[in-house]
């Protein structure tokens, strides 16, 4: 089981690197939105959603080796709002949820020790 723990610790480390990239990607989405670059920000939506899914799965998988103050529900609770914004093609609301709800949680997770 030592190998399993090492693999989970490596996955957690990768997740923290990926979270930093996700935060940068969300900021890029906001820039495209503000600049009116519709094709760019619409094309980023599936990548952001897939990335959030990966992060949630990674945090669930590594729960025994990550900081116990990580609560995946802090992200999963926001998913209905994200889905609603996407269904209504409300790209501004989608960006606001990302910037004001998701990014702060991701920033907290990056700062946690494992």
C-alpha positions, 0 to 999 in steps of 0.5 A: 500500500506504500506504492498506492500512497506514493501514487496518490501523493504524486496525483495530489502534486499534479492536481495542485499544478493543474489548479494553477493552470486552471486559475490562469485559464479562468482569468483568460476566459474572463479576458476573452469575455471582456474583450468580446472574443466570443469564439475564444471564450465559448471554445474554453467552456468545455475545457474549463468544465472538463478541468474542474471535473478532473480536479474534483476527481483528483481531490476525491481520489487523494482524500487520504493524503491531502489536507483534511480541510479540503471539502470537494463539496465547495466545488460540487455545490457550485455545479448546478449554478454552472450548469444553469448558466451554460443551459441559458448561454449566460456566459457572463454569469458562467464567468462570474461563478468561475471568478467569484466562486470557483477561483477562491476555492482553488486558490485555497486548495493550492495553498494547503499542504499535503 
